[in-house]
Amino acid sequence: MTVCVSGSTPGGVGVAQHPRTLVMTGLLVAGLALGVTALTLKAADGGHSALDTALSTATGFLFLLAGAVAHVRRPANPIGVLIAFAGVALFLEDLQFARNPVLYTIAVPLRAASSPVIAHLVLAFPHGRLRSRWERLLVTAAYLVVLGSGVVGLLADDDPRDLLAIRPGSDGGAFADRALELAATAISAGVVVVLLYRWLTGRLPQRRLLSPVITIALLGALTSGAGTALGDGHPLSHPLLQAYRILFCLWPLAFLAGVLRARVGNAEMIRLLLERDGTGLAALVQDDEVWKDSRSIDALNAAAGLVLDNQRLTAELEHRLAEVRASRARLVEAGDEERRRLERDLHDGAQQRLVSVVLLLRMTGRRYGDDLPPEVRALLSGSVDELQTAITELRELARGIRPAILTEAGLVAAVRSLADRSPMDVALSVGTVPRLDAAVEATAYFVTSEALTNALKHAQTDRVGVRIAVEGAELRVAVTDHGAGGASLDGGTGLAGLRDRVEALGGELDVASGPGGTAVSAVIPLVAEKP
């Protein structure tokens, strides 16, 4: 499976990314020119400290650098253009220090040009677009308020360099400044609320990307707000405002850190794709937080291929395992059927013939007994005894293959009969066990029979405990002794064969054996698995 995203193919990249690359190039050239111009104007103005000039200039160039790196890393994502545009907007604000009337007139409406751009950047980060109606409303309000107040200030400015002043010295300029301050505060608060909400409700990759941006934003808001609230005369006001300028200078680095940390998303892709519920792949393909550049798509394709191969292999393995279970169940069923056939053949064939021979010999002895020599009578009597022994052994053999009492009276009666015939003292504990599936009853009976036989042969004990109970949807059988131990599922064919029989029904057989004795336990589902 290949996961494709619009614009991610080689041909699509050339068409979709070429205009954005041209825009980025233009922003970088304009930003560099404006940066040099702003630095020159601030130095010539003389009203700014060296630290303030250095910080403002460094901030603008860092925005340009971060935008360029973001565009190189994620050409299909417009976030790089927005970051660079923020740097250009910062330098445009410094044109108000120009002595040239034309430059000054152009700069007055742009005195706060960076504010709406940075609000736009923060809300669009990291996927490059505004996703909700509230975000679009905030950004639109920011642009309208800043540009509107700038136009009002331009018309009411009393500076002689303002070529478009209509009512110089009126209250319009102060009103515009006040409106801009209040609107900027409200918009900043809205941006912070949206950021915090997005961080609290977002997934781990989104939090990792937003954490540096939110941290710088909150610290900057706190220092700036505290410095402004204290007033110019307070000794802490100036240090707080300087701290704000330093934090603002670090902000483009926070955006750049988010761009660089996007590489962590590849590991997150693989983790989500490997989720067992199968929703990880669809979530990633539709997730706006996954930046759809060539590297992300390659990682997504590779991880998706691994996951799909794993799913295919898992399905094949489960299918083959089901076939093995069905085959084993069929073998057990065939074995039981063969046992029943052999039991019928022994009962109806060889056993009946032997009984007939015994009857004939007895009839012969009674009819000709007086005429036969003593040696012949002794031979006839011995033959009858041997045949009776053979019939008894044949009946025991048939009973061991599948006792008739198991078929006629059920598991409990068959186990009681087995315990009564055992030379050991069998402590039998049987709960309420109804008639069960024939395969379940046969399996439980053979587990009990084999465990008792092994205890008699190897345990060197004269007491054994047998417990049979139905618990929930399972039949539990446990045979325990306090003998010498040493039993193992791998030690012979008896227990190993029982394990295959139990597992063929979807159950489990466990053998725990040591110096303190042996415990053979089986758990069998009440409804046998059908092949």
C-alpha positions as CSV (number, residue, x, y, z in Angstrom):
1,M,0.0,0.0,0.0
2,T,1.3,3.4,-0.9
3,V,0.0,6.5,1.0
4,C,0.0,9.5,-1.2
5,V,-0.8,13.1,-0.4
6,S,-1.7,15.8,-2.9
7,G,1.4,17.6,-3.9
8,S,3.8,14.9,-2.6
9,T,4.6,13.3,-5.9
10,P,7.6,14.6,-7.8
11,G,5.5,16.3,-10.4
12,G,3.1,17.7,-7.8
13,V,6.0,19.1,-5.8
14,G,7.3,21.1,-8.7
15,V,3.9,22.7,-9.4
16,A,2.7,23.2,-5.9
17,Q,5.9,24.4,-4.2
18,H,7.4,26.6,-6.9
19,P,5.2,29.7,-6.3
20,R,5.8,29.4,-2.5
21,T,9.5,29.1,-3.1
22,L,9.4,32.3,-5.1
23,V,7.4,34.1,-2.3
24,M,10.0,32.9,0.2
25,T,12.8,34.1,-1.9
26,G,11.2,37.5,-2.2
27,L,10.6,37.8,1.5
28,L,14.2,36.9,2.3
29,V,15.5,39.5,-0.1
30,A,13.1,42.1,1.1
31,G,13.8,41.2,4.7
32,L,17.5,41.5,4.4
33,A,17.2,44.9,2.7
34,L,14.7,46.1,5.3
35,G,16.8,44.7,8.1
36,V,19.9,46.7,7.0
37,T,17.7,49.7,6.5
38,A,16.1,49.4,10.0
39,L,19.4,48.9,11.7
40,T,20.7,52.1,10.0
41,L,17.7,54.1,10.8
42,K,17.7,53.1,14.5
43,A,21.4,53.8,14.9
44,A,20.9,57.2,13.2
45,D,17.8,58.1,15.3
46,G,19.9,58.0,18.5
47,G,16.9,57.3,20.7
48,H,17.5,53.7,21.2
49,S,20.1,51.8,23.3
50,A,22.6,49.5,21.7
51,L,20.9,46.5,23.4
52,D,17.5,47.5,22.2
53,T,18.8,48.0,18.6
54,A,20.7,44.7,18.7
55,L,17.7,42.7,20.1
56,S,15.2,44.1,17.6
57,T,17.5,43.6,14.7
58,A,18.5,40.1,15.8
59,T,14.8,39.2,16.3
60,G,13.9,40.2,12.7
61,F,16.9,38.3,11.2
62,L,16.1,35.2,13.4
63,F,12.5,35.2,12.0
64,L,13.9,35.3,8.5
65,L,16.4,32.5,9.3
66,A,13.7,30.3,11.0
67,G,11.4,30.8,8.1
68,A,14.0,29.8,5.6
69,V,14.9,26.7,7.5
70,A,11.2,25.8,8.0
71,H,10.6,26.2,4.2
72,V,13.6,24.0,3.4
73,R,12.5,21.3,5.8
74,R,8.8,21.5,4.9
75,P,8.4,23.0,1.5
76,A,4.8,22.0,1.2
77,N,3.9,23.7,4.5
78,P,3.2,27.5,4.4
79,I,4.4,28.0,8.0
80,G,7.9,28.9,6.8
81,V,6.5,31.8,4.7
82,L,4.6,33.1,7.7
83,I,7.7,32.9,10.0
84,A,9.7,34.9,7.4
85,F,6.8,37.3,6.9
86,A,6.9,38.1,10.7
87,G,10.6,39.1,10.3
88,V,9.7,41.4,7.4
89,A,6.9,43.0,9.4
90,L,9.2,43.7,12.3
91,F,11.6,45.6,10.0
92,L,8.7,47.5,8.4
93,E,7.8,48.9,11.8
94,D,11.3,50.5,12.1
95,L,10.7,52.6,8.9
96,Q,8.9,55.1,11.2
97,F,12.4,56.3,12.3
98,A,13.1,57.4,8.7
99,R,13.7,61.2,8.1
100,N,12.4,60.8,4.5
101,P,8.7,61.9,4.5
102,V,7.7,59.2,2.0
103,L,9.2,56.4,4.0
104,Y,7.7,57.9,7.2
105,T,4.2,58.2,5.7
106,I,4.4,54.6,4.5
107,A,5.6,53.4,7.9
108,V,3.0,55.1,10.1
109,P,0.1,52.6,9.3
110,L,2.7,49.8,9.8
111,R,3.9,50.8,13.3
112,A,2.4,47.6,14.7
113,A,2.6,45.5,11.6
114,S,4.2,42.5,13.3
115,S,1.4,42.0,15.8
116,P,-1.3,40.5,13.5
117,V,1.3,38.6,11.6
118,I,2.7,37.0,14.8
119,A,-0.9,36.3,16.0
120,H,-1.5,34.6,12.6
121,L,1.7,32.7,12.9
122,V,1.0,31.4,16.4
123,L,-2.5,30.2,15.6
124,A,-1.4,28.6,12.3
125,F,1.6,26.9,13.7
126,P,2.6,24.2,12.9
127,H,0.5,23.1,10.0
128,G,0.4,26.6,8.3
129,R,-3.4,27.2,8.2
130,L,-6.2,28.4,10.5
131,R,-8.5,25.5,11.3
132,S,-11.4,27.0,13.3
133,R,-13.8,29.8,12.8
134,W,-12.6,31.4,16.1
135,E,-9.0,31.4,14.9
136,R,-9.9,33.0,11.6
137,L,-12.0,35.6,13.5
138,L,-9.1,36.5,15.8
139,V,-6.6,36.9,13.0
140,T,-9.0,38.9,10.9
141,A,-9.7,41.2,13.8
142,A,-6.0,41.6,14.5
143,Y,-5.3,42.7,10.9
144,L,-8.3,45.1,10.8
145,V,-7.6,46.7,14.1
146,V,-3.9,47.3,13.5
147,L,-4.3,48.6,10.0
148,G,-7.4,50.6,10.9
149,S,-5.8,52.3,13.9
150,G,-2.7,52.9,11.7
151,V,-4.7,54.7,9.1
152,V,-6.5,56.8,11.8
153,G,-3.1,57.6,13.3
154,L,-1.7,58.6,9.8
155,L,-4.5,61.0,9.2
156,A,-4.3,62.6,12.7
157,D,-0.5,62.6,13.1
158,D,1.1,66.0,13.8
159,D,4.6,65.0,12.6
160,P,5.7,67.2,9.7
161,R,7.0,64.2,7.9
162,D,3.4,62.8,7.6
163,L,2.4,63.7,4.0
164,L,-1.2,62.6,4.5
165,A,-2.1,64.3,7.8
166,I,-5.6,65.9,7.6
167,R,-6.1,67.0,11.2
168,P,-2.7,67.3,12.8
169,G,-2.7,67.5,16.6
170,S,-6.3,66.3,17.0
171,D,-7.3,63.6,19.5
172,G,-7.5,61.0,16.7
173,G,-3.9,59.9,17.2
174,A,-4.3,59.3,20.9
175,F,-7.7,57.6,20.4
176,A,-6.1,55.3,17.7
177,D,-3.2,54.5,20.1
178,R,-5.7,53.7,22.9
179,A,-7.9,51.6,20.7
180,L,-4.9,49.7,19.4
181,E,-3.7,49.0,22.9
182,L,-7.0,47.7,24.1
183,A,-7.6,45.6,21.0
184,A,-4.1,44.2,21.1
185,T,-4.6,43.1,24.7
186,A,-8.0,41.4,23.9
187,I,-6.5,39.7,20.8
188,S,-3.4,38.6,22.7
189,A,-5.6,37.1,25.5
190,G,-7.7,35.3,22.8
191,V,-4.6,33.9,21.2
192,V,-3.2,32.6,24.5
193,V,-6.6,31.0,25.3
194,V,-6.6,29.2,22.0
195,L,-3.0,28.0,22.4
196,L,-3.7,26.7,25.9
197,Y,-6.8,24.9,24.7
198,R,-5.0,23.4,21.8
199,W,-2.2,22.2,24.0
200,L,-4.5,20.7,26.7
201,T,-6.6,18.8,24.1
202,G,-3.9,17.9,21.7
203,R,-2.0,14.7,21.3
204,L,1.6,14.2,22.4
205,P,3.3,15.3,19.1
206,Q,1.2,18.5,19.0
207,R,2.1,19.3,22.6
208,R,5.8,18.8,21.8
209,L,5.6,21.2,18.9
210,L,3.6,23.8,20.8
211,S,5.4,23.7,24.2
212,P,8.3,26.0,23.2
213,V,6.0,28.5,21.5
214,I,3.5,28.6,24.5
215,T,6.3,28.9,27.0
216,I,7.9,31.9,25.3
217,A,4.4,33.4,24.8
218,L,3.4,33.1,28.4
219,L,6.7,34.3,29.9
220,G,6.7,37.2,27.5
221,A,3.2,38.2,28.4
222,L,3.9,38.0,32.1
223,T,7.1,40.1,31.9
224,S,5.6,42.7,29.5
225,G,2.4,43.0,31.5
226,A,4.2,43.3,34.8
227,G,6.7,45.9,33.4
228,T,3.9,48.0,31.9
229,A,1.7,47.7,35.1
230,L,4.6,48.9,37.4
231,G,5.1,52.0,35.3
232,D,8.2,53.8,34.1
233,G,9.3,55.0,37.5
234,H,9.5,51.6,39.2
235,P,13.0,50.1,39.4
236,L,11.8,46.7,38.1
237,S,9.9,48.0,35.1
238,H,13.0,48.5,32.9
239,P,14.5,45.0,33.7
240,L,11.1,43.3,33.1
241,L,10.7,45.1,29.7
242,Q,14.3,44.1,28.8
243,A,13.5,40.5,29.7
244,Y,10.4,40.7,27.5
245,R,12.6,41.9,24.6
246,I,15.0,39.0,25.1
247,L,12.2,36.5,25.3
248,F,10.7,38.0,22.1
249,C,14.1,37.6,20.5
250,L,14.0,33.9,21.4
251,W,10.5,33.4,19.9
252,P,11.7,32.6,16.3
253,L,14.0,30.0,17.9
254,A,10.9,28.5,19.5
255,F,9.2,28.2,16.1
256,L,12.4,26.8,14.6
257,A,12.6,24.3,17.5
258,G,9.1,23.1,16.6
259,V,10.1,22.7,13.0
260,L,13.2,20.7,13.9
261,R,11.4,18.6,16.4
262,A,8.9,17.5,13.8
263,R,11.4,14.6,13.0
264,V,10.1,13.0,16.2
265,G,6.8,12.6,14.4
266,N,8.3,9.7,12.4
267,A,8.6,7.6,15.6
268,E,5.0,8.7,16.5
269,M,3.8,7.5,13.1
270,I,5.3,4.1,13.6
271,R,3.8,3.9,17.1
272,L,0.3,4.8,15.9
273,L,0.5,2.6,12.9
274,L,1.4,-0.4,15.1
275,E,-1.7,0.1,17.3
276,R,-3.7,-3.1,17.4
277,D,-7.1,-1.4,16.8
278,G,-6.1,-0.5,13.3
279,T,-7.1,3.1,13.6
280,G,-3.6,4.6,13.7
281,L,-3.1,4.6,9.9
282,A,-6.3,6.5,9.1
283,A,-5.7,8.9,12.0
284,L,-2.2,9.8,10.6
285,V,-3.3,10.2,7.0
286,Q,-6.1,12.6,8.1
287,D,-4.1,14.3,10.9
288,D,-3.2,17.9,10.2
289,E,-0.3,17.6,12.7
290,V,1.6,15.3,10.3
291,W,3.5,17.6,8.0
292,K,3.1,16.2,4.6
293,D,6.5,16.6,3.0
294,S,8.6,14.0,1.3
295,R,10.3,12.8,4.4
296,S,7.1,12.4,6.4
297,I,5.5,10.6,3.4
298,D,8.5,8.3,3.0
299,A,8.4,7.4,6.7
300,L,4.6,6.9,6.5
301,N,4.9,4.7,3.5
302,A,7.7,2.6,5.1
303,A,5.8,2.2,8.4
304,A,2.5,1.5,6.6
305,G,4.3,-1.2,4.5
306,L,5.7,-2.8,7.6
307,V,2.4,-2.7,9.4
308,L,0.5,-4.1,6.4
309,D,3.0,-6.9,6.0
310,N,2.8,-7.7,9.7
311,Q,-1.0,-7.8,9.5
312,R,-0.9,-10.1,6.4
313,L,1.6,-12.4,8.1
314,T,-0.5,-12.4,11.3
315,A,-3.6,-13.2,9.3
316,E,-1.8,-16.1,7.5
317,L,-0.4,-17.4,10.8
318,E,-3.8,-17.3,12.5
319,H,-5.4,-19.0,9.5
320,R,-2.8,-21.8,9.6
321,L,-3.1,-22.1,13.3
322,A,-6.8,-22.5,12.9
323,E,-6.2,-25.2,10.3
324,V,-3.8,-27.0,12.7
325,R,-6.4,-26.8,15.5
326,A,-9.1,-28.1,13.2
327,S,-6.8,-30.9,11.9
328,R,-5.9,-31.9,15.5
329,A,-9.6,-31.9,16.5
330,R,-10.4,-34.0,13.4
331,L,-7.6,-36.4,14.4
332,V,-9.0,-36.7,18.0
333,E,-12.5,-37.2,16.6
334,A,-11.2,-39.9,14.2
335,G,-9.4,-41.6,17.1
336,D,-12.5,-41.6,19.2
337,E,-14.5,-43.0,16.4
338,E,-11.9,-45.7,15.9
339,R,-12.0,-46.5,19.6
340,R,-15.8,-46.9,19.4
341,R,-15.5,-49.1,16.3
342,L,-12.8,-51.3,17.9
343,E,-14.9,-51.5,21.1
344,R,-17.9,-52.7,19.1
345,D,-15.8,-55.2,17.1
346,L,-14.3,-56.6,20.3
347,H,-17.7,-56.9,22.0
348,D,-19.6,-58.2,19.0
349,G,-16.8,-60.2,17.5
350,A,-13.9,-61.7,19.4
351,Q,-15.6,-61.5,22.8
352,Q,-18.7,-63.3,21.6
353,R,-16.7,-66.0,19.9
354,L,-14.7,-66.6,23.1
355,V,-17.9,-66.8,25.1
356,S,-19.2,-69.3,22.5
357,V,-16.1,-71.5,22.8
358,V,-16.4,-71.5,26.6
359,L,-20.0,-72.6,26.4
360,L,-19.1,-75.4,23.9
361,L,-16.3,-76.6,26.2
362,R,-18.6,-76.7,29.2
363,M,-21.3,-78.5,27.3
364,T,-18.7,-81.0,26.1
365,G,-17.5,-81.5,29.7
366,R,-21.0,-82.1,31.0
367,R,-22.0,-84.5,28.2
368,Y,-18.9,-86.6,28.0
369,G,-17.3,-85.9,31.3
370,D,-17.7,-89.3,32.7
371,D,-16.3,-91.0,29.6
372,L,-13.2,-88.7,29.4
373,P,-10.0,-89.6,31.0
374,P,-9.1,-87.4,34.0
375,E,-6.3,-85.8,32.1
376,V,-8.7,-84.6,29.4
377,R,-11.2,-83.3,31.9
378,A,-8.4,-81.4,33.6
379,L,-7.4,-79.9,30.2
380,L,-11.0,-78.9,29.5
381,S,-11.3,-77.2,32.8
382,G,-8.0,-75.4,32.4
383,S,-9.0,-74.3,28.9
384,V,-12.3,-72.9,30.2
385,D,-10.5,-71.0,33.0
386,E,-8.0,-69.5,30.5
387,L,-10.8,-68.5,28.2
388,Q,-12.6,-66.8,31.1
389,T,-9.5,-64.9,31.9
390,A,-9.1,-63.9,28.3
391,I,-12.7,-62.7,28.2
392,T,-12.2,-60.7,31.4
393,E,-9.0,-59.1,30.0
394,L,-10.8,-58.4,26.7
395,R,-13.6,-56.7,28.6
396,E,-11.1,-54.6,30.5
397,L,-9.4,-53.7,27.3
398,A,-12.7,-52.7,25.7
399,R,-13.6,-50.7,28.8
400,G,-10.3,-48.9,28.6
401,I,-10.8,-48.0,25.0
402,R,-14.1,-46.3,25.8
403,P,-16.1,-47.6,28.7
404,A,-19.8,-48.2,28.0
405,I,-20.7,-46.5,31.3
406,L,-19.2,-43.2,30.0
407,T,-21.6,-43.2,27.1
408,E,-24.6,-44.5,29.0
409,A,-24.3,-42.7,32.4
410,G,-21.9,-39.9,31.9
411,L,-18.6,-38.6,33.2
412,V,-19.3,-38.8,37.0
413,A,-20.5,-42.4,36.9
414,A,-17.5,-43.4,34.7
415,V,-15.0,-41.7,37.1
416,R,-16.7,-43.3,40.1
417,S,-16.4,-46.7,38.5
418,L,-12.7,-46.0,37.7
419,A,-12.1,-45.0,41.3
420,D,-13.8,-48.2,42.6
421,R,-11.6,-50.4,40.5
422,S,-8.4,-48.7,41.5
423,P,-6.3,-50.5,44.1
424,M,-5.4,-47.1,45.6
425,D,-7.5,-45.0,48.0
426,V,-9.1,-42.4,45.7
427,A,-10.6,-39.3,47.4
428,L,-13.2,-38.2,44.8
429,S,-14.7,-34.7,44.9
430,V,-17.3,-34.1,42.3
431,G,-19.5,-31.1,42.1
432,T,-22.7,-30.8,40.1
433,V,-21.6,-32.0,36.7
434,P,-24.4,-32.4,34.1
435,R,-24.1,-34.4,30.9
436,L,-21.7,-32.7,28.6
437,D,-20.5,-32.9,25.0
438,A,-19.3,-36.4,24.3
439,A,-15.8,-35.2,23.4
440,V,-15.5,-33.1,26.6
441,E,-16.6,-36.1,28.7
442,A,-14.2,-38.5,27.0
443,T,-11.3,-36.1,27.3
444,A,-11.9,-35.5,31.1
445,Y,-12.3,-39.3,31.6
446,F,-9.0,-40.1,29.8
447,V,-7.2,-37.3,31.8
448,T,-8.4,-38.9,35.0
449,S,-7.6,-42.4,33.9
450,E,-4.1,-41.6,32.7
451,A,-3.3,-39.6,35.8
452,L,-4.5,-42.5,38.1
453,T,-2.5,-45.0,36.0
454,N,0.7,-42.9,36.3
455,A,0.2,-42.5,40.0
456,L,-0.2,-46.2,40.5
457,K,2.9,-47.0,38.4
458,H,5.3,-44.3,39.4
459,A,4.1,-42.2,42.4
460,Q,4.7,-44.9,45.1
461,T,1.7,-43.7,47.0
462,D,-1.6,-45.4,48.1
463,R,-3.8,-42.2,48.1
464,V,-4.8,-40.0,45.3
465,G,-7.2,-37.0,45.2
466,V,-9.6,-36.4,42.2
467,R,-11.6,-33.2,41.8
468,I,-14.0,-32.6,39.0
469,A,-16.2,-29.4,38.8
470,V,-17.9,-27.1,36.4
471,E,-16.9,-23.5,36.8
472,G,-18.5,-21.0,34.5
473,A,-18.1,-22.2,31.0
474,E,-15.3,-24.6,31.8
475,L,-14.8,-28.1,33.1
476,R,-11.9,-28.4,35.6
477,V,-10.3,-31.8,36.3
478,A,-7.5,-32.1,38.9
479,V,-5.7,-35.3,40.0
480,T,-3.1,-34.9,42.8
481,D,-0.9,-37.2,44.8
482,H,1.8,-36.9,47.4
483,G,4.2,-39.4,45.8
484,A,7.7,-39.3,44.4
485,G,7.0,-36.9,41.6
486,G,8.9,-36.8,38.4
487,A,6.0,-36.7,35.9
488,S,6.4,-34.5,32.9
489,L,4.5,-33.7,29.7
490,D,7.6,-34.5,27.8
491,G,8.4,-37.6,29.6
492,G,6.2,-40.0,27.6
493,T,3.5,-40.3,25.1
494,G,0.6,-40.7,27.6
495,L,0.4,-37.1,29.0
496,A,1.7,-35.6,25.7
497,G,-1.2,-37.3,23.9
498,L,-3.6,-36.0,26.5
499,R,-2.3,-32.5,26.1
500,D,-3.0,-32.7,22.3
501,R,-6.5,-34.0,23.0
502,V,-7.2,-31.2,25.6
503,E,-5.8,-28.4,23.4
504,A,-7.8,-29.8,20.4
505,L,-10.9,-28.8,22.4
506,G,-9.5,-25.3,23.1
507,G,-8.4,-26.3,26.7
508,E,-5.2,-26.4,28.7
509,L,-3.4,-29.3,30.4
510,D,-0.8,-28.6,33.1
511,V,1.5,-30.9,35.0
512,A,3.2,-29.8,38.2
513,S,5.5,-32.4,39.7
514,G,8.2,-32.4,42.3
515,P,9.4,-34.2,45.4
516,G,6.2,-33.4,47.2
517,G,3.9,-35.0,44.6
518,T,2.3,-34.5,41.3
519,A,-0.7,-32.5,40.2
520,V,-2.3,-33.0,36.8
521,S,-4.9,-30.4,36.0
522,A,-7.0,-29.8,32.9
523,V,-9.3,-26.9,31.9
524,I,-11.7,-27.8,29.1
525,P,-14.3,-25.5,27.6
526,L,-17.8,-27.0,28.0
527,V,-18.5,-26.5,24.3
528,A,-15.9,-28.3,22.3
529,E,-14.3,-26.4,19.3
530,K,-15.7,-27.8,16.1
531,P,-13.1,-28.7,13.4
